[in-house]
C-alpha cells in the first residue's frame, strides 16, 4: 500500500494533463500513487490520462459518468483514495495548471514528520509565465507553527492565508478524515483551510517547489459558481461570508463534528470569530487597494505634469525679468 496518495481531479484539460502527470509521476519518492478522475470532460482529457496509466501502475484513472463540478470531484478523488488505498498516511490534491519540483514530496513528508501538530505542509510557491518558471520569494507566505491556541490560529489563518496554492499542499490523512469534505460553498478553499486550522498548524518550507500556471477559475462569482458546481446549491447565491458562517455553524454546532479538544460550548463562538476575522481581512485588503490607487494616481499626475515643467520654468523666468 502506498504511503502517499495524490488526487488529481481533471476536467477539460486535454492540452495540460500530460505535463501535469509528468510532474506528478517523476517525484523523488518511492511509495506513492496517483488517483486521477475525469469529470465527464467533453474533450480527450480522459483518453490522454488512460493511455498514461497503461504504462505506469502507480496511476489509477477513472471517469465520472456525469459531471459533478470541481468541489465534488475534489471530494471524489479523496473518497476513492480511501477506498483503493485504505492505509495511506498523507494526501495531496493536484490541478491541471500546477507543477511540482521532483523534491516536493519527500521534503513535505519530512516537514510533517518533524511537526507532529501540523495538519498540512507546503513549500513556497512560484509562477509559470510564458513557459518560464519564476520564483518570487515574497508572495503567498503564511505559516502558523508557533500558534498553539486553535482560536487564535483560526483568526491568523482567516486574515493571513493565501488559499489557492496552499490548498494543494500535503495533508495528513488523519486530519482530513476528521475534518470531512471540502465545503460546497464559493471560495471553498478559504473556508476549508480556515476550518483545517482548528485541527493543527500549517508548515511552509522555505524553498520554491510548486509552480502555478496561467489557467484560473476566475474571480467573478458567476464564473466561479459554474466551475465549482454542476448544479449550484441555492446557498451559493448568498454573500460568501454568510455561506461560510452557516457552514461552520451547521458543521460544528448542529452536527457536532468537532476537532479533538474543542467543546461544543467553545464551538458556538467559532462562526463569530471567523466572521470578525473575515471582515478585518476585507478591510485590510480595501485599505491596501486604496493606498495602491493613491500611489498610482500620484504617479499619473506627475507624468502628466512632466511636459509642462519647461513651460513653467520659462514663465517663472519671464516673471522675474518683468519684476526686475
Phi and psi in degrees as GROMACS dihedral restraints (atoms count N, CA, C in turn):
[ dihedral_restraints ]
;  ai    aj    ak    al  type     phi  dphi    fc
    3     4     5     6     1   -70.4    20    10
    4     5     6     7     1   149.3    20    10
    6     7     8     9     1   -79.9    20    10
    7     8     9    10     1   -29.4    20    10
    9    10    11    12     1  -127.2    20    10
   10    11    12    13     1   139.6    20    10
   12    13    14    15     1  -122.9    20    10
   13    14    15    16     1   132.4    20    10
   15    16    17    18     1  -105.8    20    10
   16    17    18    19     1   125.4    20    10
   18    19    20    21     1  -102.5    20    10
   19    20    21    22     1   124.7    20    10
   21    22    23    24     1  -120.4    20    10
   22    23    24    25     1    92.9    20    10
   24    25    26    27     1   -77.2    20    10
   25    26    27    28     1   122.5    20    10
   27    28    29    30     1  -111.0    20    10
   28    29    30    31     1   147.5    20    10
   30    31    32    33     1  -160.5    20    10
   31    32    33    34     1   121.4    20    10
   33    34    35    36     1    47.1    20    10
   34    35    36    37     1    55.2    20    10
   36    37    38    39     1  -136.9    20    10
   37    38    39    40     1    43.2    20    10
   39    40    41    42     1   -54.5    20    10
   40    41    42    43     1   -38.4    20    10
   42    43    44    45     1   -79.4    20    10
   43    44    45    46     1   -15.6    20    10
   45    46    47    48     1  -108.1    20    10
   46    47    48    49     1   -23.6    20    10
   48    49    50    51     1   -64.8    20    10
   49    50    51    52     1   -35.3    20    10
   51    52    53    54     1   -63.5    20    10
   52    53    54    55     1   -45.8    20    10
   54    55    56    57     1   -65.5    20    10
   55    56    57    58     1   -37.0    20    10
   57    58    59    60     1   -64.4    20    10
   58    59    60    61     1   -44.6    20    10
   60    61    62    63     1   -64.8    20    10
   61    62    63    64     1   -36.4    20    10
   63    64    65    66     1   -57.1    20    10
   64    65    66    67     1   -44.1    20    10
   66    67    68    69     1   -64.2    20    10
   67    68    69    70     1   -42.3    20    10
   69    70    71    72     1   -72.5    20    10
   70    71    72    73     1   -31.6    20    10
   72    73    74    75     1   -97.0    20    10
   73    74    75    76     1     5.9    20    10
   75    76    77    78     1  -116.3    20    10
   76    77    78    79     1    22.0    20    10
   78    79    80    81     1   -72.4    20    10
   79    80    81    82     1   145.2    20    10
   81    82    83    84     1   -85.6    20    10
   82    83    84    85     1    67.8    20    10
   84    85    86    87     1  -149.5    20    10
   85    86    87    88     1   136.5    20    10
   87    88    89    90     1   -87.3    20    10
   88    89    90    91     1   -17.8    20    10
   90    91    92    93     1  -127.9    20    10
   91    92    93    94     1    73.3    20    10
   93    94    95    96     1  -151.6    20    10
   94    95    96    97     1   161.9    20    10
   96    97    98    99     1  -134.4    20    10
   97    98    99   100     1   162.2    20    10
   99   100   101   102     1  -123.9    20    10
  100   101   102   103     1   127.1    20    10
  102   103   104   105     1  -109.7    20    10
  103   104   105   106     1   113.6    20    10
  105   106   107   108     1  -114.1    20    10
  106   107   108   109     1   125.6    20    10
  108   109   110   111     1  -125.1    20    10
  109   110   111   112     1   120.9    20    10
  111   112   113   114     1   -84.6    20    10
  112   113   114   115     1   135.2    20    10
  114   115   116   117     1   -95.7    20    10
  115   116   117   118     1    58.7    20    10
  117   118   119   120     1    55.2    20    10
  118   119   120   121     1    48.5    20    10
  120   121   122   123     1   -64.2    20    10
  121   122   123   124     1   143.1    20    10
  123   124   125   126     1   -81.3    20    10
  124   125   126   127     1    -3.9    20    10
  126   127   128   129     1  -109.7    20    10
  127   128   129   130     1  -157.1    20    10
  129   130   131   132     1   -94.7    20    10
  130   131   132   133     1    21.4    20    10
  132   133   134   135     1   -54.1    20    10
  133   134   135   136     1   -50.5    20    10
  135   136   137   138     1   -61.3    20    10
  136   137   138   139     1   -42.9    20    10
  138   139   140   141     1   -63.7    20    10
  139   140   141   142     1   -40.8    20    10
  141   142   143   144     1   -61.8    20    10
  142   143   144   145     1   -46.0    20    10
  144   145   146   147     1   -67.8    20    10
  145   146   147   148     1   -39.3    20    10
  147   148   149   150     1   -63.5    20    10
  148   149   150   151     1   -41.5    20    10
  150   151   152   153     1   -62.6    20    10
  151   152   153   154     1   -37.7    20    10
  153   154   155   156     1   -67.3    20    10
  154   155   156   157     1   -35.8    20    10
  156   157   158   159     1   -65.5    20    10
  157   158   159   160     1   -26.5    20    10
  159   160   161   162     1   -67.1    20    10
  160   161   162   163     1   -19.3    20    10
  162   163   164   165     1  -109.1    20    10
  163   164   165   166     1    -4.2    20    10
  165   166   167   168     1  -140.0    20    10
  166   167   168   169     1   109.2    20    10
  168   169   170   171     1   -67.9    20    10
  169   170   171   172     1   -12.3    20    10
  171   172   173   174     1   -76.1    20    10
  172   173   174   175     1   -14.1    20    10
  174   175   176   177     1  -102.6    20    10
  175   176   177   178     1   124.1    20    10
  177   178   179   180     1  -109.3    20    10
  178   179   180   181     1   126.0    20    10
  180   181   182   183     1  -121.1    20    10
  181   182   183   184     1   128.2    20    10
  183   184   185   186     1  -135.3    20    10
  184   185   186   187     1   171.1    20    10
  186   187   188   189     1  -137.7    20    10
  187   188   189   190     1   138.4    20    10
  189   190   191   192     1   -74.8    20    10
  190   191   192   193     1   139.4    20    10
  192   193   194   195     1   -65.9    20    10
  193   194   195   196     1   -26.0    20    10
  195   196   197   198     1  -143.8    20    10
  196   197   198   199     1   159.0    20    10
  198   199   200   201     1   -67.9    20    10
  199   200   201   202     1   133.7    20    10
  201   202   203   204     1  -101.2    20    10
  202   203   204   205     1   -26.8    20    10
  204   205   206   207     1    97.8    20    10
  205   206   207   208     1   160.1    20    10
  207   208   209   210     1   -60.1    20    10
  208   209   210   211     1   -45.0    20    10
  210   211   212   213     1   -65.7    20    10
  211   212   213   214     1   -47.9    20    10
  213   214   215   216     1   -66.7    20    10
  214   215   216   217     1   -28.0    20    10
  216   217   218   219     1   -75.7    20    10
  217   218   219   220     1   -34.1    20    10
  219   220   221   222     1   -54.9    20    10
  220   221   222   223     1   -48.8    20    10
  222   223   224   225     1   -67.9    20    10
  223   224   225   226     1   -30.9    20    10
  225   226   227   228     1   -65.7    20    10
  226   227   228   229     1   -44.2    20    10
  228   229   230   231     1   -66.0    20    10
  229   230   231   232     1   -34.7    20    10
  231   232   233   234     1   -67.1    20    10
  232   233   234   235     1   -43.8    20    10
  234   235   236   237     1   -61.4    20    10
  235   236   237   238     1   -40.6    20    10
  237   238   239   240     1   -68.2    20    10
  238   239   240   241     1   -31.3    20    10
  240   241   242   243     1   -62.8    20    10
  241   242   243   244     1   -43.9    20    10
  243   244   245   246     1   -58.9    20    10
  244   245   246   247     1   -42.7    20    10
  246   247   248   249     1   -73.4    20    10
  247   248   249   250     1   -40.4    20    10
  249   250   251   252     1   -81.6    20    10
  250   251   252   253     1   -35.1    20    10
  252   253   254   255     1  -132.4    20    10
  253   254   255   256     1    75.9    20    10
  255   256   257   258     1   -63.1    20    10
  256   257   258   259     1   -16.8    20    10
  258   259   260   261     1  -108.5    20    10
  259   260   261   262     1    13.3    20    10
  261   262   263   264     1   -67.2    20    10
  262   263   264   265     1   158.4    20    10
  264   265   266   267     1  -108.9    20    10
  265   266   267   268     1   -35.0    20    10
  267   268   269   270     1  -131.2    20    10
  268   269   270   271     1   154.0    20    10
  270   271   272   273     1  -142.9    20    10
  271   272   273   274     1   146.7    20    10
  273   274   275   276     1  -144.7    20    10
  274   275   276   277     1   142.0    20    10
  276   277   278   279     1   -85.6    20    10
  277   278   279   280     1   152.2    20    10
  279   280   281   282     1  -128.2    20    10
  280   281   282   283     1   155.4    20    10
  282   283   284   285     1  -127.4    20    10
  283   284   285   286     1   169.5    20    10
  285   286   287   288     1   -82.1    20    10
  286   287   288   289     1     5.4    20    10
  288   289   290   291     1  -130.3    20    10
  289   290   291   292     1    28.5    20    10
  291   292   293   294     1  -127.5    20    10
  292   293   294   295     1   150.0    20    10
  294   295   296   297     1  -136.0    20    10
  295   296   297   298     1   139.6    20    10
  297   298   299   300     1  -111.4    20    10
  298   299   300   301     1   141.1    20    10
  300   301   302   303     1   -65.1    20    10
  301   302   303   304     1   146.3    20    10
  303   304   305   306     1   -55.8    20    10
  304   305   306   307     1   -24.9    20    10
  306   307   308   309     1   -90.0    20    10
  307   308   309   310     1     0.3    20    10
  309   310   311   312     1   -54.4    20    10
  310   311   312   313     1   -51.8    20    10
  312   313   314   315     1   -68.3    20    10
  313   314   315   316     1   -51.2    20    10
  315   316   317   318     1   -60.5    20    10
  316   317   318   319     1   -34.1    20    10
  318   319   320   321     1   -73.3    20    10
  319   320   321   322     1   -33.6    20    10
  321   322   323   324     1   -75.3    20    10
  322   323   324   325     1   -36.2    20    10
  324   325   326   327     1   -59.5    20    10
  325   326   327   328     1   -44.1    20    10
  327   328   329   330     1   -61.7    20    10
  328   329   330   331     1   -38.9    20    10
  330   331   332   333     1   -65.3    20    10
  331   332   333   334     1   -41.6    20    10
  333   334   335   336     1   -70.1    20    10
  334   335   336   337     1   -34.8    20    10
  336   337   338   339     1   -64.7    20    10
  337   338   339   340     1   -34.3    20    10
  339   340   341   342     1   -79.3    20    10
  340   341   342   343     1   -18.9    20    10
  342   343   344   345     1  -123.6    20    10
  343   344   345   346     1    84.7    20    10
  345   346   347   348     1   -63.2    20    10
  346   347   348   349     1   -19.2    20    10
  348   349   350   351     1   -90.1    20    10
  349   350   351   352     1     0.0    20    10
  351   352   353   354     1   -82.8    20    10
  352   353   354   355     1   139.0    20    10
  354   355   356   357     1   -91.5    20    10
  355   356   357   358     1   -27.4    20    10
  357   358   359   360     1  -152.9    20    10
  358   359   360   361     1   147.4    20    10
  360   361   362   363     1  -130.6    20    10
  361   362   363   364     1   145.1    20    10
  363   364   365   366     1  -150.7    20    10
  364   365   366   367     1   163.0    20    10
  366   367   368   369     1   -94.6    20    10
  367   368   369   370     1  -179.6    20    10
  369   370   371   372     1   -69.0    20    10
  370   371   372   373     1   161.5    20    10
  372   373   374   375     1  -119.6    20    10
  373   374   375   376     1   147.5    20    10
  375   376   377   378     1  -121.4    20    10
  376   377   378   379     1   179.0    20    10
  378   379   380   381     1  -125.6    20    10
  379   380   381   382     1   152.3    20    10
  381   382   383   384     1  -113.9    20    10
  382   383   384   385     1   115.4    20    10
  384   385   386   387     1  -126.5    20    10
  385   386   387   388     1   119.9    20    10
  387   388   389   390     1    60.1    20    10
  388   389   390   391     1    31.8    20    10
  390   391   392   393     1    83.4    20    10
  391   392   393   394     1    -1.5    20    10
  393   394   395   396     1  -105.6    20    10
  394   395   396   397     1   136.0    20    10
  396   397   398   399     1   -88.3    20    10
  397   398   399   400     1   126.0    20    10
  399   400   401   402     1  -112.9    20    10
  400   401   402   403     1   143.2    20    10
  402   403   404   405     1  -125.1    20    10
  403   404   405   406     1    72.3    20    10
  405   406   407   408     1   -65.5    20    10
  406   407   408   409     1   142.4    20    10
  408   409   410   411     1  -103.3    20    10
  409   410   411   412     1    -2.8    20    10
  411   412   413   414     1  -117.6    20    10
  412   413   414   415     1    18.7    20    10
  414   415   416   417     1  -117.5    20    10
  415   416   417   418     1   150.0    20    10
  417   418   419   420     1    55.9    20    10
  418   419   420   421     1    45.4    20    10
  420   421   422   423     1   -99.2    20    10
  421   422   423   424     1   125.8    20    10
  423   424   425   426     1  -170.0    20    10
  424   425   426   427     1   135.1    20    10
  426   427   428   429     1  -156.8    20    10
  427   428   429   430     1   164.9    20    10
  429   430   431   432     1  -140.4    20    10
  430   431   432   433     1    31.8    20    10
  432   433   434   435     1   -64.9    20    10
  433   434   435   436     1   -22.8    20    10
  435   436   437   438     1   -94.9    20    10
  436   437   438   439     1     0.8    20    10
  438   439   440   441     1  -102.2    20    10
  439   440   441   442     1   105.9    20    10
  441   442   443   444     1   -84.3    20    10
  442   443   444   445     1   -35.5    20    10
  444   445   446   447     1   -74.4    20    10
  445   446   447   448     1   125.4    20    10
  447   448   449   450     1   -67.6    20    10
  448   449   450   451     1   -33.9    20    10
  450   451   452   453     1   -71.1    20    10
  451   452   453   454     1   -41.3    20    10
  453   454   455   456     1   -62.7    20    10
  454   455   456   457     1   -36.9    20    10
  456   457   458   459     1   -67.0    20    10
  457   458   459   460     1   -38.5    20    10
  459   460   461   462     1   -61.0    20    10
  460   461   462   463     1   -45.1    20    10
  462   463   464   465     1   -60.5    20    10
  463   464   465   466     1   -48.1    20    10
  465   466   467   468     1   -61.4    20    10
  466   467   468   469     1   -41.4    20    10
  468   469   470   471     1   -67.9    20    10
  469   470   471   472     1   -45.7    20    10
  471   472   473   474     1   -61.2    20    10
  472   473   474   475     1   -38.3    20    10
  474   475   476   477     1   -86.9    20    10
  475   476   477   478     1   -21.8    20    10
  477   478   479   480     1  -120.0    20    10
  478   479   480   481     1   -14.6    20    10
  480   481   482   483     1   -74.7    20    10
  481   482   483   484     1   160.1    20    10
  483   484   485   486     1  -118.1    20    10
  484   485   486   487     1    91.5    20    10
  486   487   488   489     1   -63.1    20    10
  487   488   489   490     1   -46.4    20    10
  489   490   491   492     1   -47.0    20    10
  490   491   492   493     1   -63.4    20    10
  492   493   494   495     1   -65.4    20    10
  493   494   495   496     1   -35.3    20    10
  495   496   497   498     1   -66.7    20    10
  496   497   498   499     1   -26.6    20    10
  498   499   500   501     1   -57.6    20    10
  499   500   501   502     1   -28.9    20    10
  501   502   503   504     1   -96.8    20    10
  502   503   504   505     1    22.0    20    10
  504   505   506   507     1   -77.0    20    10
  505   506   507   508     1  -171.8    20    10
  507   508   509   510     1   -96.5    20    10
  508   509   510   511     1   119.1    20    10
  510   511   512   513     1   -98.6    20    10
  511   512   513   514     1   149.3    20    10
  513   514   515   516     1   -81.1    20    10
  514   515   516   517     1   127.3    20    10
  516   517   518   519     1   -58.3    20    10
  517   518   519   520     1   -40.9    20    10
  519   520   521   522     1   -61.8    20    10
  520   521   522   523     1   -33.9    20    10
  522   523   524   525     1   -70.7    20    10
  523   524   525   526     1   -43.7    20    10
  525   526   527   528     1   -61.1    20    10
  526   527   528   529     1   -38.5    20    10
  528   529   530   531     1   -63.2    20    10
  529   530   531   532     1   -39.8    20    10
  531   532   533   534     1   -74.4    20    10
  532   533   534   535     1   -40.2    20    10
  534   535   536   537     1   -74.7    20    10
  535   536   537   538     1   -29.0    20    10
  537   538   539   540     1    89.2    20    10
  538   539   540   541     1  -168.8    20    10
  540   541   542   543     1   -70.8    20    10
  541   542   543   544     1   163.4    20    10
  543   544   545   546     1   -63.2    20    10
  544   545   546   547     1   129.1    20    10
  546   547   548   549     1   -64.1    20    10
  547   548   549   550     1   145.2    20    10
  549   550   551   552     1   -90.3    20    10
  550   551   552   553     1    72.6    20    10
  552   553   554   555     1  -139.0    20    10
  553   554   555   556     1   166.7    20    10
  555   556   557   558     1   -71.4    20    10
  556   557   558   559     1   152.1    20    10
  558   559   560   561     1    51.8    20    10
  559   560   561   562     1    46.4    20    10
  561   562   563   564     1   -63.3    20    10
  562   563   564   565     1   -30.4    20    10
  564   565   566   567     1   -65.3    20    10
  565   566   567   568     1   -38.2    20    10
  567   568   569   570     1   -61.3    20    10
  568   569   570   571     1   -50.8    20    10
  570   571   572   573     1   -65.4    20    10
  571   572   573   574     1   -41.4    20    10
  573   574   575   576     1   -60.3    20    10
  574   575   576   577     1   -45.9    20    10
  576   577   578   579     1   -70.5    20    10
  577   578   579   580     1   -38.9    20    10
  579   580   581   582     1   -62.6    20    10
  580   581   582   583     1   -42.8    20    10
  582   583   584   585     1   -62.2    20    10
  583   584   585   586     1   -40.1    20    10
  585   586   587   588     1   -63.3    20    10
  586   587   588   589     1   -28.4    20    10
  588   589   590   591     1   -64.8    20    10
  589   590   591   592     1   -19.8    20    10
  591   592   593   594     1   -71.4    20    10
  592   593   594   595     1   -17.2    20    10
  594   595   596   597     1   -98.9    20    10
  595   596   597   598     1   -20.3    20    10
  597   598   599   600     1   178.0    20    10
  598   599   600   601     1   179.1    20    10
  600   601   602   603     1   -87.8    20    10
  601   602   603   604     1   167.6    20    10
  603   604   605   606     1  -113.7    20    10
  604   605   606   607     1   132.2    20    10
  606   607   608   609     1  -115.2    20    10
  607   608   609   610     1   130.1    20    10
  609   610   611   612     1  -120.9    20    10
  610   611   612   613     1   118.2    20    10
  612   613   614   615     1   -83.2    20    10
  613   614   615   616     1   151.6    20    10
  615   616   617   618     1   -84.2    20    10
  616   617   618   619     1    22.8    20    10
  618   619   620   621     1  -117.8    20    10
  619   620   621   622     1   149.4    20    10
  621   622   623   624     1   -87.3    20    10
  622   623   624   625     1   106.7    20    10
  624   625   626   627     1  -125.2    20    10
  625   626   627   628     1     2.3    20    10
  627   628   629   630     1  -137.7    20    10
  628   629   630   631     1   132.1    20    10
  630   631   632   633     1  -126.7    20    10
  631   632   633   634     1   136.6    20    10
  633   634   635   636     1  -106.8    20    10
  634   635   636   637     1   134.3    20    10
  636   637   638   639     1   -85.1    20    10
  637   638   639   640     1  -168.9    20    10
  639   640   641   642     1   -82.2    20    10
  640   641   642   643     1   -19.2    20    10
  642   643   644   645     1   -72.3    20    10
  643   644   645   646     1   130.0    20    10
  645   646   647   648     1  -134.6    20    10
  646   647   648   649     1   160.5    20    10
  648   649   650   651     1   -71.4    20    10
  649   650   651   652     1   -34.1    20    10
  651   652   653   654     1   103.2    20    10
  652   653   654   655     1   145.9    20    10
  654   655   656   657     1   -84.6    20    10
  655   656   657   658     1   -19.8    20    10
  657   658   659   660     1   -66.8    20    10
  658   659   660   661     1   136.9    20    10
  660   661   662   663     1   -60.1    20    10
  661   662   663   664     1   -42.4    20    10
  663   664   665   666     1   -62.5    20    10
  664   665   666   667     1   -44.5    20    10
  666   667   668   669     1   -67.9    20    10
  667   668   669   670     1   -41.2    20    10
  669   670   671   672     1   -65.3    20    10
  670   671   672   673     1   -40.5    20    10
  672   673   674   675     1   -61.7    20    10
  673   674   675   676     1   -41.0    20    10
  675   676   677   678     1   -66.5    20    10
  676   677   678   679     1   -34.2    20    10
  678   679   680   681     1   -76.9    20    10
  679   680   681   682     1   -38.8    20    10
  681   682   683   684     1   -79.7    20    10
  682   683   684   685     1   -24.9    20    10
  684   685   686   687     1  -134.3    20    10
  685   686   687   688     1   139.7    20    10
  687   688   689   690     1   -77.7    20    10
  688   689   690   691     1   -36.3    20    10
  690   691   692   693     1  -135.6    20    10
  691   692   693   694     1    89.7    20    10
  693   694   695   696     1   -59.6    20    10
  694   695   696   697     1   130.9    20    10
  696   697   698   699     1   -62.2    20    10
  697   698   699   700     1   152.7    20    10
  699   700   701   702     1   -59.9    20    10
  700   701   702   703     1   -31.1    20    10
  702   703   704   705     1   -65.4    20    10
  703   704   705   706     1   -20.0    20    10
  705   706   707   708     1   -72.7    20    10
  706   707   708   709     1    -5.2    20    10
  708   709   710   711     1   -93.0    20    10
  709   710   711   712     1    -3.0    20    10
  711   712   713   714     1   -77.8    20    10
  712   713   714   715     1   162.0    20    10
  714   715   716   717     1   -55.2    20    10
  715   716   717   718     1   141.2    20    10
  717   718   719   720     1   -56.6    20    10
  718   719   720   721     1   -46.1    20    10
  720   721   722   723     1   -58.9    20    10
  721   722   723   724     1   -35.9    20    10
  723   724   725   726     1   -68.4    20    10
  724   725   726   727     1   -40.0    20    10
  726   727   728   729     1   -55.9    20    10
  727   728   729   730     1   -45.2    20    10
  729   730   731   732     1   -67.9    20    10
  730   731   732   733     1   -44.5    20    10
  732   733   734   735     1   -63.8    20    10
  733   734   735   736     1   -42.0    20    10
  735   736   737   738     1   -63.7    20    10
  736   737   738   739     1   -39.8    20    10
  738   739   740   741     1   -64.6    20    10
  739   740   741   742     1   -44.1    20    10
  741   742   743   744     1   -62.5    20    10
  742   743   744   745     1   -43.1    20    10
  744   745   746   747     1   -63.6    20    10
  745   746   747   748     1   -44.7    20    10
  747   748   749   750     1   -65.2    20    10
  748   749   750   751     1   -43.6    20    10
  750   751   752   753     1   -68.3    20    10
  751   752   753   754     1   -48.2    20    10
  753   754   755   756     1   -85.1    20    10
  754   755   756   757     1   -41.1    20    10
  756   757   758   759     1   -94.8    20    10
  757   758   759   760     1   -51.2    20    10
  759   760   761   762     1   -73.1    20    10
  760   761   762   763     1   -51.7    20    10
  762   763   764   765     1   -82.5    20    10
  763   764   765   766     1   -19.2    20    10
  765   766   767   768     1    69.4    20    10
  766   767   768   769     1    26.5    20    10
  768   769   770   771     1   -86.8    20    10
  769   770   771   772     1    96.3    20    10
  771   772   773   774     1  -114.2    20    10
  772   773   774   775     1   144.9    20    10
  774   775   776   777     1   -63.5    20    10
  775   776   777   778     1   151.3    20    10
  777   778   779   780     1   -55.9    20    10
  778   779   780   781     1   130.8    20    10
  780   781   782   783     1    89.9    20    10
  781   782   783   784     1    -6.7    20    10
  783   784   785   786     1  -101.0    20    10
  784   785   786   787     1   114.5    20    10
  786   787   788   789     1   -78.9    20    10
  787   788   789   790     1   160.8    20    10
  789   790   791   792     1   -65.2    20    10
  790   791   792   793     1   -32.8    20    10
  792   793   794   795     1   -62.1    20    10
  793   794   795   796     1   -42.3    20    10
  795   796   797   798     1   -71.4    20    10
  796   797   798   799     1   -33.7    20    10
  798   799   800   801     1   -64.1    20    10
  799   800   801   802     1   -27.6    20    10
  801   802   803   804     1   -58.1    20    10
  802   803   804   805     1   -32.1    20    10
  804   805   806   807     1   -85.1    20    10
  805   806   807   808     1   -11.9    20    10
  807   808   809   810     1   -60.8    20    10
  808   809   810   811     1   -48.0    20    10
  810   811   812   813     1   -58.3    20    10
  811   812   813   814     1   -37.1    20    10
  813   814   815   816     1   -65.0    20    10
  814   815   816   817     1   -46.3    20    10
  816   817   818   819     1   -60.3    20    10
  817   818   819   820     1   -43.0    20    10
  819   820   821   822     1   -62.4    20    10
  820   821   822   823     1   -45.7    20    10
  822   823   824   825     1   -63.4    20    10
  823   824   825   826     1   -43.5    20    10
  825   826   827   828     1   -62.7    20    10
  826   827   828   829     1   -41.8    20    10
  828   829   830   831     1   -66.2    20    10
  829   830   831   832     1   -37.9    20    10
  831   832   833   834     1   -62.1    20    10
  832   833   834   835     1   -43.3    20    10
  834   835   836   837     1   -63.2    20    10
  835   836   837   838     1   -43.3    20    10
  837   838   839   840     1   -61.7    20    10
  838   839   840   841     1   -38.0    20    10
  840   841   842   843     1   -63.2    20    10
  841   842   843   844     1   -45.1    20    10
  843   844   845   846     1   -65.1    20    10
  844   845   846   847     1   -41.2    20    10
  846   847   848   849     1   -62.3    20    10
  847   848   849   850     1   -43.8    20    10
  849   850   851   852     1   -61.7    20    10
  850   851   852   853     1   -40.7    20    10
  852   853   854   855     1   -66.2    20    10
  853   854   855   856     1   -38.1    20    10
  855   856   857   858     1   -64.0    20    10
  856   857   858   859     1   -42.9    20    10
  858   859   860   861     1   -63.8    20    10
  859   860   861   862     1   -41.4    20    10
  861   862   863   864     1   -64.0    20    10
  862   863   864   865     1   -42.8    20    10
  864   865   866   867     1   -63.8    20    10
  865   866   867   868     1   -37.4    20    10
  867   868   869   870     1   -66.8    20    10
  868   869   870   871     1   -42.2    20    10
  870   871   872   873     1   -61.5    20    10
  871   872   873   874     1   -40.6    20    10
  873   874   875   876     1   -63.5    20    10
  874   875   876   877     1   -39.8    20    10
  876   877   878   879     1   -62.3    20    10
  877   878   879   880     1   -44.2    20    10
  879   880   881   882     1   -62.9    20    10
  880   881   882   883     1   -44.8    20    10
  882   883   884   885     1   -62.8    20    10
  883   884   885   886     1   -41.9    20    10
  885   886   887   888     1   -64.5    20    10
  886   887   888   889     1   -40.4    20    10
  888   889   890   891     1   -64.7    20    10
  889   890   891   892     1   -40.2    20    10
  891   892   893   894     1   -65.0    20    10
  892   893   894   895     1   -40.4    20    10
  894   895   896   897     1   -62.7    20    10
  895   896   897   898     1   -41.9    20    10
  897   898   899   900     1   -61.7    20    10
  898   899   900   901     1   -42.6    20    10
  900   901   902   903     1   -65.2    20    10
  901   902   903   904     1   -40.6    20    10
  903   904   905   906     1   -65.4    20    10
  904   905   906   907     1   -39.6    20    10
  906   907   908   909     1   -65.5    20    10
  907   908   909   910     1   -40.5    20    10
  909   910   911   912     1   -68.8    20    10
  910   911   912   913     1   -31.2    20    10
  912   913   914   915     1   -78.6    20    10
  913   914   915   916     1   -18.9    20    10
  915   916   917   918     1   -57.9    20    10
  916   917   918   919     1   -45.6    20    10
  918   919   920   921     1   -65.4    20    10
  919   920   921   922     1   -19.3    20    10
  921   922   923   924     1   -86.4    20    10
  922   923   924   925     1   -11.1    20    10
  924   925   926   927     1   -61.3    20    10
  925   926   927   928     1   -44.7    20    10
  927   928   929   930     1   -60.8    20    10
  928   929   930   931     1   -38.2    20    10
  930   931   932   933     1   -63.2    20    10
  931   932   933   934     1   -42.6    20    10
  933   934   935   936     1   -64.4    20    10
  934   935   936   937     1   -41.9    20    10
  936   937   938   939     1   -63.5    20    10
  937   938   939   940     1   -41.8    20    10
  939   940   941   942     1   -65.6    20    10
  940   941   942   943     1   -39.7    20    10
  942   943   944   945     1   -62.8    20    10
  943   944   945   946     1   -41.8    20    10
  945   946   947   948     1   -66.4    20    10
  946   947   948   949     1   -40.1    20    10
  948   949   950   951     1   -64.4    20    10
  949   950   951   952     1   -42.4    20    10
  951   952   953   954     1   -62.9    20    10
  952   953   954   955     1   -40.0    20    10
  954   955   956   957     1   -64.4    20    10
  955   956   957   958     1   -38.9    20    10
  957   958   959   960     1   -64.9    20    10
  958   959   960   961     1   -41.5    20    10
  960   961   962   963     1   -65.6    20    10
  961   962   963   964     1   -42.6    20    10
  963   964   965   966     1   -62.1    20    10
  964   965   966   967     1   -42.0    20    10
  966   967   968   969     1   -67.4    20    10
  967   968   969   970     1   -30.8    20    10
